[in-house]
Amino acid sequence: MPEEAFIEKDVNWLRLRDVTISYTFPQNFVRKIRGMNSLGVFLTGNDLILMTNYSGADPGVNGNTAGGRGVGGSGFDYGTLPAPITLNFGLRATF
């Protein structure tokens, strides 16, 4: 099979990269806690949605990197795993 058969063309994708939802507690609630000026919580999600016509796992990954003795052949994934979905929860407080 010729090498050209392995090259995908016209690859399109739409990715939801980062989303953050936050909530800041009202001042009348925060004042009840001694020494605290403000209080908030947040939830951040990364790489939550990927829609693509690419036949591999993720068109944005690259398996041929300098760390793998390559020269950075973008678009060659060699079965590389997709970017993981991550969720981060946090608390913001000022005193």
C-alpha positions as CSV (number, residue, x, y, z in Angstrom):
1,M,0.0,0.0,0.0
2,P,1.5,3.4,-0.9
3,E,2.4,5.8,1.9
4,E,-0.1,8.4,0.6
5,A,-2.9,6.0,1.7
6,F,-2.0,6.6,5.3
7,I,-2.1,10.4,5.1
8,E,-5.4,12.0,6.0
9,K,-6.5,15.2,4.3
10,D,-9.2,17.7,5.1
11,V,-9.3,16.8,8.8
12,N,-11.5,19.1,10.8
13,W,-12.2,19.2,14.5
14,L,-14.0,21.2,17.1
15,R,-12.8,20.9,20.7
16,L,-14.1,22.4,24.0
17,R,-10.7,23.0,25.5
18,D,-11.4,24.8,28.8
19,V,-14.6,25.7,30.7
20,T,-14.7,27.2,34.2
21,I,-17.8,27.7,36.3
22,S,-17.4,29.8,39.5
23,Y,-19.5,31.0,42.3
24,T,-18.7,33.8,44.7
25,F,-20.6,33.7,48.0
26,P,-22.5,36.8,49.0
27,Q,-20.8,39.2,51.4
28,N,-23.5,38.8,54.1
29,F,-22.6,35.0,54.2
30,V,-18.8,35.7,54.2
31,R,-19.0,38.3,57.0
32,K,-20.2,35.5,59.4
33,I,-16.8,33.9,59.1
34,R,-14.3,35.8,61.2
35,G,-11.3,37.2,59.3
36,M,-12.5,36.3,55.8
37,N,-13.1,39.0,53.2
38,S,-14.3,36.9,50.3
39,L,-15.1,33.2,49.5
40,G,-15.7,31.4,46.2
41,V,-15.6,28.0,44.6
42,F,-14.9,26.9,41.0
43,L,-14.9,23.9,38.8
44,T,-12.8,23.8,35.6
45,G,-13.1,21.1,32.9
46,N,-10.4,20.5,30.2
47,D,-10.8,18.7,26.9
48,L,-14.4,17.8,27.6
49,I,-15.7,17.5,24.0
50,L,-14.0,16.5,20.8
51,M,-15.9,16.3,17.5
52,T,-13.8,15.3,14.5
53,N,-13.8,13.3,11.2
54,Y,-10.2,12.1,12.1
55,S,-9.9,8.3,12.1
56,G,-7.4,8.3,15.0
57,A,-8.1,9.1,18.7
58,D,-7.2,12.8,18.7
59,P,-6.0,15.0,15.8
60,G,-4.2,17.3,18.1
61,V,-1.7,14.8,19.5
62,N,1.7,14.1,18.1
63,G,3.5,10.8,18.7
64,N,6.7,11.9,16.9
65,T,8.3,14.3,19.4
66,A,11.9,15.2,20.2
67,G,11.5,13.2,23.5
68,G,10.7,10.1,21.4
69,R,13.7,10.7,19.2
70,G,11.6,12.3,16.5
71,V,11.8,15.7,15.0
72,G,8.2,16.8,15.7
73,G,6.3,15.3,12.8
74,S,3.0,17.0,13.5
75,G,0.0,14.9,12.5
76,F,1.6,11.5,12.9
77,D,0.0,10.0,16.0
78,Y,1.3,6.5,15.9
79,G,-1.5,5.3,18.2
80,T,-0.8,8.1,20.8
81,L,-3.5,8.4,23.4
82,P,-5.8,11.4,23.2
83,A,-5.6,14.4,25.6
84,P,-7.3,13.3,28.9
85,I,-10.5,14.8,30.2
86,T,-9.7,16.6,33.5
87,L,-11.8,18.2,36.2
88,N,-10.4,20.6,38.8
89,F,-12.3,21.8,41.8
90,G,-11.0,24.7,43.9
91,L,-11.8,27.2,46.7
92,R,-10.8,30.9,46.6
93,A,-10.6,32.8,49.8
94,T,-9.1,36.1,50.9
95,F,-8.5,37.0,54.5
